[in-house]
Amino acid sequence: MLEMRPDCERCGTDLPAFSDGAFICSFECSFCAHCAEALDDICPNCGGMLTDRPARSTALLEKFPASTTRKFEG
């Protein structure tokens, strides 16, 4: 199950688990669409490809909540 990190690691933009617009690598580093584009869809942490993160339905969020640990250190 994906951790569904709550923010972009580059700019701090909120990335709600129930919405589109988040991108992740295979290590679940998370970025907003704007930053993923600026990074040419390459993760600056591991060099892996950034792909669309699937949204989690609100019904499943109750049973499997998203992470609340923010990664942005700006």
N, C-alpha and C positions, 0 to 999 in steps of 0.2 A: 504494500500500500504506500502511495506517495505521502511524503511528509506535508506537502502543500504549504511551503514557507510563505509567510504573510507579506513580504516586502521584496522590492528589487534590491539586490546586493550592491548595485552601482549608484542608484540615485535615491533609494528609500521610498519610492512610490508604493502605495498599498497594492497588493495583489490578492484580492479576495478569492478564496478557494472555489466559490460558486460562479465566477465570471471568467470570460475569455481574456486573452491579452497577456498571459504569462508565458515565459519560455524557460525551459530547463535543460540541463545537460544530464548525462548518465549518473552524475553524483548528486543530482537535484539542486545544483546551484540555480538560483532563480533570478530572472531579469524581466523587466517590463518590455513591451514591444519596441519602444523607442530606443532603449539601451541595447537590446538584442540586434536591432538594425545597425546601430552605431558600431557594434562589435563585429559586424559581418557574420552574425550567427555563430561565432566561435567563443566558447567560454574562456574568459581571461584567467580563470583559476586552474583549469586542467587541460585546456586546449581542445576539449570535446565540442561536438556540434550542439548548438542550442535548437531545440524543437518546441513546438506548441505543447504547453502543459494542458492536459484535459481538465475540464471543470468538474467539480464534485457536486452532485445534487444536494439541495438543502435537506432532503430527507436523510441522506446518508451522512451529512455533516453532523447531525445530532448523534448518530451512533459512532461515527469515526471523525472526530473533530480535527480541523487543520491545526498545524503548529502555531503557537503564539510567539515563538522565539524569533525576534527580528535579527537580521544579518547585516543590515546597513550600518556602517561605522563612520559615516560622513562627518 
